[in-house]
């Protein structure tokens, strides 16, 4: 797939990480001197690279959660922006652990599913491999992340069917035939599924009842079920919760200031009225 717009440089990545560290530590208000003094004191006790590694993990989790949410809402542009930022920060050596690699695979899978109907988007060197075919390859490597075996099987079948269906829907029968052949070569298709897909391709019917039973919308919904279950087992919301508290605190403070302003204005109006009398 073509690269997202404006990948951050290493210098910008460090700036982003530092920004999250310095702004997300506390809800209290400090003067500039007090804040600088506290940061220096903490840096003396803990190496800053270690702090950056922790903050980088928080940011990575936040971007991962953002992709899950934008996938659910079908917001393609916002998804691509979060993916681009995630890919940049995930290059950090400190994020190369098993959890980081797992989330990277999930992001790659989601990007192919959300572009599933865009047959001109290319993820593989082989231009004949369409997005959902590429997603299928990645999905097989995610089996250990799926606690529910039946859920894994359901998504597997949906990917197989939709890899062919999206081609027929686009009026590309030859691409549908190629997709079916590719799937047969790379996966042991159940006999009944192979026969049904072959029949659908031969009939060139994108609205065949069989395809409607395994629709693209159902694929997205079932993928969302996988994400919900994964996030429940692997919460990635530390930074989200911290940012939410900050926003709530700022909103409450602004509300109090507005009330004080209205009270002051009301008092001034009353004083003016008394003077006019």
C-alpha positions in Angstrom: 0.0 0.0 0.0 1.2 3.5 -0.7 2.8 5.2 2.3 0.7 7.5 4.5 1.2 11.3 4.2 4.0 12.9 6.2 5.8 10.2 8.1 7.5 11.7 11.2 11.2 11.9 11.3 13.1 10.4 14.2 13.5 13.9 15.7 9.8 14.5 15.4 9.1 11.2 17.0 11.2 12.1 20.0 9.3 15.5 20.2 6.0 13.7 20.2 7.0 11.3 22.9 8.4 14.1 25.1 5.2 16.1 24.6 3.1 13.2 26.0 5.5 12.8 28.9 5.7 16.5 29.9 2.0 17.2 29.4 0.4 14.0 30.8 2.1 13.6 34.1 -0.4 15.4 36.4 -3.5 17.6 36.6 -1.8 20.1 38.9 -0.7 23.5 37.7 3.0 24.4 37.9 5.0 27.5 37.1 7.6 27.0 34.3 10.4 27.0 36.8 8.8 24.4 39.0 7.9 22.2 36.1 11.5 22.3 34.6 12.9 21.6 38.1 10.7 18.5 38.6 11.6 17.2 35.1 15.3 17.6 35.8 15.0 15.9 39.2 13.2 12.9 37.7 15.6 12.6 34.8 18.5 12.3 37.4 16.8 9.3 39.0 15.5 7.6 35.8 17.2 7.4 32.5 15.3 9.4 29.9 15.5 6.7 27.2 13.6 4.4 29.7 11.0 7.1 30.1 10.7 7.5 26.4 10.3 3.7 25.9 7.4 3.7 28.4 5.8 6.8 26.8 6.3 5.3 23.4 4.4 2.2 24.4 1.5 4.4 25.7 1.4 6.3 22.4 1.6 3.1 20.4 -1.4 1.7 22.4 -3.3 4.9 21.9 -2.8 4.8 18.1 -3.7 1.1 18.1 -7.0 1.9 19.9 -7.6 4.8 17.5 -7.3 2.4 14.6 -9.7 0.0 16.2 -12.3 2.8 16.7 -11.9 4.3 13.2 -12.2 0.8 11.7 -15.5 0.3 13.5 -16.8 3.7 12.3 -15.5 3.2 8.8 -13.5 6.4 8.8 -10.9 5.5 6.2 -8.9 8.8 6.2 -8.6 8.9 10.0 -7.6 5.2 10.0 -4.9 5.8 7.5 -3.5 8.8 9.5 -3.4 6.7 12.7 -1.8 3.8 10.8 0.9 6.1 9.4 1.8 7.4 12.9 1.7 3.9 14.4 4.0 2.6 11.7 6.5 5.4 12.5 6.6 5.0 16.2 6.6 1.2 16.1 10.0 1.4 14.5 11.4 2.1 17.9 13.5 -0.9 19.1 11.8 -0.7 22.5 8.5 -1.6 20.9 9.7 -4.8 19.1 8.4 -7.2 21.8 5.8 -9.9 21.3 2.9 -7.6 22.1 4.1 -4.9 19.7 4.6 -7.4 16.9 1.1 -8.8 17.6 -0.5 -5.4 17.4 1.5 -4.6 14.2 0.1 -7.7 12.6 -3.5 -6.8 13.6 -3.0 -3.3 12.2 -1.8 -4.8 8.9 -4.8 -7.1 8.9 -7.3 -4.2 9.6 -5.7 -2.0 6.9 -6.3 -4.7 4.3 -9.9 -5.4 5.4 -10.9 -1.7 5.5 -9.5 -1.4 1.9 -11.1 -4.7 0.9 -13.3 -3.3 -1.9 -10.5 -1.1 -3.3 -9.0 -3.6 -5.7 -6.5 -1.2 -7.0 -4.8 -0.8 -3.6 -1.8 -3.1 -3.6 -0.2 -4.7 -0.4 1.8 -7.4 -2.1 4.5 -7.4 -4.8 2.2 -9.7 -6.8 -0.4 -7.3 -8.3 -2.9 -10.1 -8.6 -3.1 -10.4 -4.8 -6.0 -8.2 -3.8 -6.4 -6.6 -0.3 -8.6 -9.4 1.2 -6.4 -12.1 -0.2 -3.4 -10.4 1.6 -5.6 -10.1 4.7 -6.3 -13.8 4.6 -2.5 -14.6 4.7 -2.1 -12.3 7.7 -5.2 -13.7 9.5 -3.7 -17.2 9.4 -0.8 -15.9 11.5 -3.2 -14.3 14.0 -4.8 -17.6 15.1 -3.1 -17.5 18.5 -4.6 -14.1 19.3 -8.2 -15.4 18.9 -9.5 -17.1 22.0 -12.7 -18.3 20.4 -11.9 -20.9 17.8 -15.3 -20.6 16.1 -14.7 -16.9 15.7 -11.4 -17.6 14.0 -13.1 -20.1 11.6 -16.0 -17.7 10.8 -13.6 -14.9 9.8 -11.5 -17.3 7.8 -14.6 -18.4 5.8 -15.7 -14.8 5.3 -12.3 -13.8 4.0 -12.3 -16.7 1.6 -15.8 -15.9 0.2 -15.3 -12.1 0.1 -11.9 -12.4 -1.7 -13.9 -13.7 -4.6 -17.1 -11.7 -4.0 -15.5 -8.2 -4.1 -14.1 -9.0 -7.6 -17.5 -10.1 -8.9 -19.1 -7.0 -7.4 -16.6 -4.9 -9.3 -17.4 -6.7 -12.5 -14.0 -8.4 -12.7 -14.8 -12.0 -13.4 -11.3 -12.9 -14.4 -10.0 -11.4 -11.1 -12.6 -13.5 -9.2 -11.4 -16.7 -11.0 -7.8 -15.8 -10.2 -8.6 -15.2 -6.6 -10.3 -18.6 -6.3 -7.4 -20.3 -7.9 -4.9 -18.5 -5.6 -7.0 -19.5 -2.5 -7.0 -23.1 -3.6 -3.2 -23.0 -4.0 -2.6 -21.3 -0.6 -5.3 -23.0 1.5 -7.0 -26.3 1.7 -10.6 -25.2 0.9 -13.4 -27.3 2.2 -15.0 -29.2 -0.8 -18.4 -27.7 -0.4 -17.0 -24.2 -0.2 -14.9 -24.7 -3.3 -17.9 -26.0 -5.3 -20.1 -23.1 -4.2 -17.5 -20.5 -5.0 -16.9 -22.1 -8.4 -20.6 -22.0 -9.2 -20.9 -18.4 -8.2 -17.9 -17.4 -10.4 -19.3 -19.4 -13.3 -22.7 -17.6 -12.9 -21.1 -14.2 -12.5 -23.7 -13.3 -9.9 -22.4 -10.8 -7.3 -25.8 -11.0 -5.6 -26.0 -14.8 -5.2 -27.7 -15.8 -2.0 -24.5 -17.6 -0.9 -22.5 -14.4 -1.2 -25.2 -12.4 0.6 -24.9 -14.9 3.5 -21.2 -14.1 3.9 -21.3 -10.4 3.0 -18.6 -7.8 3.4 -20.5 -6.0 6.1 -20.7 -9.3 8.0 -16.9 -9.6 7.6 -16.4 -6.2 9.2 -18.9 -6.9 12.0 -17.2 -10.2 12.8 -13.8 -8.6 12.7 -15.1 -6.0 15.1 -16.1 -8.8 17.5 -12.5 -10.1 17.3 -11.2 -6.6 18.2 -13.6 -6.2 21.1 -12.5 -9.5 22.6 -8.8 -8.7 22.0 -9.0 -5.3 23.6 -10.9 -6.8 26.6 -7.9 -9.2 27.1 -5.3 -6.6 26.2 -6.4 -3.1 27.4 -4.7 -0.3 25.5 -6.4 2.6 27.1 -4.0 4.1 29.6 -3.3 7.2 27.6 -7.0 7.5 26.5 -8.1 7.5 30.1 -5.4 10.1 31.1 -6.4 12.3 28.2 -10.1 11.9 29.0 -9.5 13.0 32.6 -7.5 16.0 31.4 -10.3 17.1 29.1 -12.9 16.6 31.8 -10.8 18.6 34.2 -10.4 21.4 31.7 -14.1 21.4 30.8 -15.0 21.7 34.5 -12.6 24.5 35.1 -13.9 26.4 32.0 -17.4 25.9 33.3 -16.5 27.4 36.7 -14.8 30.4 34.9 -18.0 30.9 32.8 -20.2 30.9 35.9 -17.9 33.4 37.7 -17.9 35.6 34.6 -21.7 35.5 34.4 -22.0 36.3 38.1 -19.6 39.2 37.7 -21.5 40.6 34.8 -24.8 40.2 36.6 -23.4 42.1 39.6 -22.2 44.9 37.4 -25.6 45.2 35.8 -27.3 45.4 39.2 -24.8 48.1 40.4 -25.5 50.1 37.2 -29.2 49.9 37.7 -28.9 51.1 41.3 -26.8 54.1 40.2 -29.4 55.1 37.6 -32.1 55.2 40.2 
